[in-house]
Amino acid sequence: MPSTASVRGSVPPQPSRATSPHVEDDDEAPFFDLVDELQQHGINVQDITKLKSAGLNTITGVRMNSKRQLLKIKGLSEAKVEKIKDAVAKCLGSSFATGLEVQEKRQTVQFISTGSKSVDAILGGGFQTQSISEVYGEFRTGKTQLAHTMSVIAQLPVEMGGAEGKVIVFFGTFRPERIRAIADRFGISGDDALGNILHARAFNSEHQHELLDELGGRFSQEKYKLLIVDSIMALFRTDFSGRGELSERQQKGLQCSSPLISIFLFSYITADPGATLSFAPGGAMKPIGGHILSHASATRMALRKGRAEERVAKLVDSPDRPESEASYKLEDGGWADI
């Protein structure tokens, strides 16, 4: 692990050659409570396999699903679902916790740098793990470049603003050559950086949902610290068109976002023809996804174009940071300061 004088979230202008990112899993306790543990509480292997086939690989994941949702899994009767729910309650115990216990759990949260010191500053050090963050903006504001930048930075040591973990990315504009250029900026091997990134592209909303279900097993087995989806709602806009299908589209979008953790979502903006406050900055422009996606995200950031090469990031919503703005620019090495 390289030593560096840079603080969390900072990006040295000319970093020394860093050790190639390598993830060790043996020295840490498993973060997830695997669904296989239910076997110790009377749930047979066949029923556990059925849960896994539905994308439920952790006990917490089973608790997050209602009985009605579990009954949709082929082969699970009402009696079996009741038994599974009882076993989950025994494994996880009470959901209540004191403020001190919550504070202790929050100590495991890490901050992943954006590549820009000024943007990291308004975020308190970068985007947080164990949280859902949404970034939206018009074209050429750097959404895809931020996705590439964070795909590399997430693999770096904590001292360099990273999380020392692997990355999963879902977007059609993923470019390995951009990863190599950004990896070169931070002094790591392009091959190693690409080797720690798992990429997939969804072709419709159902395929996207299937891929997200598959992630449960991958997250529970390997040390992934970041999931990037660009764009979370684009395929739903294609499959569900018009106001007549708006309700179904929003509900499907919520199902795709609610079971996930440590996620970075990208979204586009759309013009609102019915907006009356067009004199307000961005009054007629809204992020797609509406209130469903906004409530699913803990942190929301809006991007817009500035003068010349300047881009502006505005922290719109955060549970622990005030609303503020910061400027950045786009370079061959990703996001950087003006």
C-alpha positions as CSV (number, residue, x, y, z in Angstrom):
1,M,0.0,0.0,0.0
2,P,1.6,3.3,-1.0
3,S,2.1,6.1,1.5
4,T,0.9,9.6,0.6
5,A,0.5,12.9,2.3
6,S,-2.7,13.7,0.6
7,V,-5.9,13.9,2.6
8,R,-9.0,11.9,2.0
9,G,-10.8,13.2,-1.1
10,S,-7.7,15.1,-2.4
11,V,-6.1,14.3,-5.7
12,P,-2.4,15.0,-6.0
13,P,-1.5,16.8,-9.3
14,Q,1.3,14.4,-10.1
15,P,0.9,11.2,-8.0
16,S,3.9,8.9,-7.6
17,R,3.6,5.4,-9.1
18,A,1.0,3.6,-6.9
19,T,0.8,0.0,-6.2
20,S,-1.6,-1.8,-8.6
21,P,-5.0,-2.1,-6.9
22,H,-5.4,-5.5,-5.3
23,V,-8.3,-6.5,-3.1
24,E,-7.7,-8.8,-0.1
25,D,-10.8,-10.4,1.4
26,D,-9.4,-12.7,4.0
27,D,-8.5,-10.1,6.6
28,E,-12.1,-8.7,6.9
29,A,-15.3,-10.1,8.3
30,P,-18.0,-10.6,5.7
31,F,-20.2,-7.5,5.4
32,F,-23.2,-9.5,4.3
33,D,-25.3,-12.1,6.2
34,L,-25.5,-14.8,3.6
35,V,-28.9,-16.5,3.1
36,D,-27.2,-19.9,3.6
37,E,-27.3,-19.2,7.3
38,L,-31.0,-19.8,7.3
39,Q,-30.3,-23.5,7.0
40,Q,-29.3,-23.4,10.7
41,H,-32.8,-22.3,11.5
42,G,-34.7,-25.1,9.8
43,I,-34.9,-23.8,6.2
44,N,-34.0,-26.6,3.7
45,V,-31.4,-26.2,1.0
46,Q,-34.1,-26.4,-1.8
47,D,-35.9,-23.3,-0.5
48,I,-32.6,-21.4,0.0
49,T,-31.8,-22.2,-3.6
50,K,-35.2,-20.8,-4.7
51,L,-34.4,-17.6,-2.8
52,K,-31.0,-17.3,-4.5
53,S,-32.6,-17.8,-7.9
54,A,-34.8,-14.8,-7.2
55,G,-31.7,-12.7,-6.5
56,L,-32.1,-12.9,-2.7
57,N,-28.6,-13.9,-1.5
58,T,-28.6,-12.2,1.9
59,I,-30.8,-12.5,4.9
60,T,-31.3,-8.7,4.9
61,G,-32.4,-8.9,1.3
62,V,-35.1,-11.4,2.3
63,R,-36.3,-9.1,5.1
64,M,-36.5,-6.2,2.6
65,N,-39.1,-8.2,0.6
66,S,-42.7,-8.5,1.7
67,K,-44.6,-11.8,2.1
68,R,-46.5,-11.0,-1.1
69,Q,-43.3,-10.6,-3.0
70,L,-41.8,-13.8,-1.6
71,L,-45.0,-15.7,-2.6
72,K,-44.3,-14.8,-6.2
73,I,-41.1,-17.0,-6.1
74,K,-41.9,-20.3,-7.8
75,G,-42.1,-23.2,-5.3
76,L,-42.6,-21.1,-2.1
77,S,-46.0,-21.7,-0.4
78,E,-47.5,-19.4,2.2
79,A,-46.4,-21.8,5.0
80,K,-42.8,-21.8,3.7
81,V,-42.8,-18.0,3.5
82,E,-44.0,-17.7,7.1
83,K,-41.2,-20.2,8.2
84,I,-38.6,-18.2,6.2
85,K,-39.7,-14.9,7.8
86,D,-39.5,-16.4,11.3
87,A,-36.0,-17.7,10.5
88,V,-35.0,-14.3,9.3
89,A,-36.3,-12.6,12.4
90,K,-34.2,-15.0,14.6
91,C,-31.1,-14.4,12.6
92,L,-31.3,-10.6,12.5
93,G,-33.1,-9.9,15.7
94,S,-34.6,-6.5,16.4
95,S,-34.3,-3.7,13.8
96,F,-34.1,-1.1,16.6
97,A,-30.7,0.3,17.5
98,T,-29.5,3.1,19.8
99,G,-27.9,6.2,18.4
100,L,-24.5,5.0,19.5
101,E,-24.9,1.7,17.7
102,V,-25.8,3.6,14.5
103,Q,-22.8,5.8,15.0
104,E,-20.5,2.8,15.3
105,K,-22.0,1.2,12.2
106,R,-21.4,4.5,10.3
107,Q,-17.7,4.2,11.1
108,T,-17.4,1.7,8.2
109,V,-18.6,4.2,5.7
110,Q,-15.9,5.3,3.2
111,F,-15.6,8.3,0.9
112,I,-14.8,7.9,-2.8
113,S,-13.3,11.0,-4.4
114,T,-14.7,12.5,-7.6
115,G,-11.2,13.6,-8.8
116,S,-12.0,17.2,-8.0
117,K,-11.0,18.7,-4.7
118,S,-13.6,21.4,-4.8
119,V,-16.4,19.0,-5.5
120,D,-15.1,16.6,-2.8
121,A,-15.2,19.5,-0.4
122,I,-19.0,20.1,-0.8
123,L,-19.6,16.4,-0.4
124,G,-17.5,16.2,2.8
125,G,-14.7,14.1,1.2
126,G,-16.5,12.4,-1.7
127,F,-19.5,10.2,-2.4
128,Q,-20.3,7.8,0.5
129,T,-20.3,4.1,0.3
130,Q,-23.3,2.2,1.8
131,S,-25.5,4.8,0.2
132,I,-27.4,5.7,-3.0
133,S,-26.2,8.8,-4.8
134,E,-27.8,10.3,-7.9
135,V,-26.1,12.7,-10.4
136,Y,-28.1,14.3,-13.2
137,G,-27.5,16.9,-15.8
138,E,-27.7,17.8,-19.5
139,F,-25.3,16.5,-22.2
140,R,-21.6,17.4,-22.0
141,T,-21.6,18.1,-18.3
142,G,-19.3,15.1,-17.5
143,K,-21.7,12.5,-16.2
144,T,-20.1,9.6,-18.1
145,Q,-16.6,11.0,-17.4
146,L,-17.4,11.0,-13.7
147,A,-18.5,7.4,-14.0
148,H,-15.1,6.5,-15.6
149,T,-13.2,8.6,-13.1
150,M,-14.8,7.0,-10.0
151,S,-14.4,3.5,-11.5
152,V,-10.7,4.0,-11.1
153,I,-10.6,6.0,-7.9
154,A,-12.7,3.5,-6.0
155,Q,-9.9,1.0,-6.4
156,L,-7.3,3.3,-4.9
157,P,-6.1,3.3,-1.3
158,V,-8.1,5.3,1.2
159,E,-5.3,7.9,1.5
160,M,-5.8,8.7,-2.2
161,G,-9.6,9.1,-1.9
162,G,-10.4,5.5,-2.8
163,A,-12.2,2.6,-1.2
164,E,-9.8,-0.3,-2.0
165,G,-12.5,-2.3,-3.8
166,K,-13.8,-3.5,-7.1
167,V,-16.4,-1.8,-9.3
168,I,-19.5,-2.9,-11.3
169,V,-20.6,-0.6,-14.1
170,F,-23.8,-0.6,-16.2
171,F,-23.6,1.8,-19.1
172,G,-23.4,1.5,-22.8
173,T,-20.7,4.2,-23.2
174,F,-18.1,2.4,-21.1
175,R,-14.7,2.9,-22.8
176,P,-11.7,0.9,-21.6
177,E,-9.3,3.5,-23.2
178,R,-10.8,6.1,-20.8
179,I,-10.1,3.8,-17.9
180,R,-6.4,3.5,-19.0
181,A,-6.0,7.3,-19.4
182,I,-7.4,7.9,-15.9
183,A,-5.4,5.0,-14.4
184,D,-2.3,6.6,-15.9
185,R,-3.1,9.9,-14.1
186,F,-3.2,8.1,-10.7
187,G,-0.1,6.0,-11.5
188,I,-1.6,2.5,-11.6
189,S,-1.6,-0.2,-14.2
190,G,-4.4,0.1,-16.8
191,D,-4.7,-3.7,-17.0
192,D,-5.2,-4.0,-13.3
193,A,-7.7,-1.2,-13.2
194,L,-9.7,-2.8,-16.0
195,G,-9.4,-6.2,-14.3
196,N,-11.2,-4.9,-11.2
197,I,-14.1,-3.5,-13.2
198,L,-17.1,-5.7,-14.1
199,H,-19.1,-4.3,-17.0
200,A,-22.6,-5.2,-18.3
201,R,-25.0,-3.6,-20.6
202,A,-28.8,-3.9,-20.4
203,F,-30.9,-3.8,-23.5
204,N,-34.3,-3.3,-21.9
205,S,-35.8,-2.7,-18.5
206,E,-36.5,-6.4,-17.9
207,H,-32.9,-7.3,-18.7
208,Q,-31.7,-4.5,-16.4
209,H,-33.8,-5.9,-13.6
210,E,-32.4,-9.4,-14.2
211,L,-28.8,-8.1,-14.1
212,L,-29.5,-6.2,-10.9
213,D,-30.9,-9.4,-9.3
214,E,-27.7,-11.2,-10.2
215,L,-25.7,-8.6,-8.4
216,G,-26.9,-9.9,-5.0
217,G,-24.7,-13.0,-5.4
218,R,-21.7,-11.0,-6.6
219,F,-21.8,-8.4,-3.9
220,S,-22.0,-11.1,-1.2
221,Q,-19.1,-13.1,-2.6
222,E,-16.5,-10.4,-3.6
223,K,-15.3,-7.1,-2.3
224,Y,-17.2,-4.6,-4.5
225,K,-17.4,-1.1,-3.2
226,L,-19.1,0.8,-6.0
227,L,-22.0,0.1,-8.5
228,I,-22.5,2.6,-11.3
229,V,-25.7,2.7,-13.4
230,D,-25.9,5.1,-16.3
231,S,-28.8,5.7,-16.9
232,I,-31.1,4.2,-14.3
233,M,-34.3,5.3,-16.0
234,A,-33.4,5.5,-19.7
235,L,-34.6,1.9,-20.5
236,F,-37.8,2.4,-18.6
237,R,-38.6,5.6,-20.6
238,T,-38.3,3.4,-23.7
239,D,-40.4,0.5,-22.5
240,F,-43.1,2.6,-20.7
241,S,-44.1,5.6,-22.8
242,G,-46.7,8.3,-22.1
243,R,-48.5,9.3,-19.0
244,G,-50.8,6.3,-19.2
245,E,-47.9,4.0,-18.3
246,L,-46.2,6.5,-16.0
247,S,-47.3,4.8,-12.7
248,E,-46.1,1.4,-13.8
249,R,-42.8,2.9,-15.0
250,Q,-42.1,4.6,-11.7
251,Q,-42.9,1.5,-9.7
252,K,-40.6,-0.6,-11.8
253,G,-37.9,2.0,-11.4
254,L,-38.3,2.0,-7.6
255,Q,-38.0,-1.8,-7.6
256,C,-34.7,-1.5,-9.4
257,S,-33.3,1.0,-7.0
258,S,-34.6,0.0,-3.5
259,P,-32.7,-3.3,-3.0
260,L,-29.3,-1.8,-3.8
261,I,-26.5,-0.5,-1.7
262,S,-23.3,1.6,-2.4
263,I,-24.8,2.7,-5.6
264,F,-24.0,5.6,-8.0
265,L,-26.9,6.4,-10.3
266,F,-26.8,8.7,-13.3
267,S,-29.9,10.3,-14.8
268,Y,-30.7,12.7,-17.6
269,I,-32.9,15.8,-17.4
270,T,-36.1,16.6,-19.3
271,A,-37.8,19.8,-20.2
272,D,-41.2,20.5,-18.4
273,P,-43.4,22.3,-20.9
274,G,-45.9,23.0,-18.1
275,A,-43.4,24.8,-15.9
276,T,-44.5,28.3,-15.0
277,L,-41.4,29.4,-13.1
278,S,-39.2,29.4,-16.1
279,F,-37.4,32.5,-14.8
280,A,-35.9,30.4,-12.0
281,P,-32.6,28.8,-12.7
282,G,-33.3,25.3,-14.1
283,G,-37.0,25.9,-13.4
284,A,-38.2,24.2,-16.6
285,M,-35.6,21.3,-16.4
286,K,-36.3,18.3,-14.3
287,P,-34.4,15.0,-13.8
288,I,-36.2,12.0,-15.1
289,G,-37.3,9.5,-12.5
290,G,-39.4,12.0,-10.6
291,H,-40.1,11.8,-6.9
292,I,-39.7,8.0,-6.9
293,L,-36.0,8.1,-7.7
294,S,-35.4,11.3,-5.7
295,H,-36.7,9.6,-2.5
296,A,-34.6,6.5,-3.1
297,S,-31.4,8.5,-3.3
298,A,-29.7,9.9,-0.2
299,T,-27.4,12.3,-2.1
300,R,-28.4,14.2,-5.2
301,M,-26.1,16.3,-7.4
302,A,-27.1,18.4,-10.4
303,L,-24.5,19.3,-13.1
304,R,-24.6,22.2,-15.6
305,K,-22.3,23.9,-18.0
306,G,-20.4,27.0,-17.0
307,R,-18.2,29.4,-19.0
308,A,-15.7,27.9,-21.5
309,E,-14.3,24.7,-19.9
310,E,-16.0,25.2,-16.5
311,R,-18.6,22.9,-15.3
312,V,-20.7,23.4,-12.1
313,A,-21.8,20.8,-9.7
314,K,-24.6,21.7,-7.3
315,L,-25.4,19.6,-4.2
316,V,-29.1,19.5,-4.3
317,D,-29.9,17.1,-1.5
318,S,-27.9,15.5,1.2
319,P,-28.7,14.2,4.7
320,D,-25.6,15.7,6.3
321,R,-24.3,18.5,4.0
322,P,-25.7,21.9,3.1
323,E,-26.7,22.9,-0.4
324,S,-23.7,24.3,-2.2
325,E,-21.9,24.5,-5.5
326,A,-18.4,23.8,-6.8
327,S,-16.6,24.1,-10.2
328,Y,-14.7,21.5,-12.1
329,K,-13.4,20.7,-15.5
330,L,-13.0,17.6,-17.8
331,E,-9.5,16.4,-18.7
332,D,-8.0,13.3,-20.2
333,G,-7.5,12.0,-16.7
334,G,-11.2,12.5,-15.8
335,W,-12.7,15.2,-13.5
336,A,-10.2,17.8,-12.2
337,D,-10.2,21.2,-10.6
338,I,-10.3,24.4,-12.6
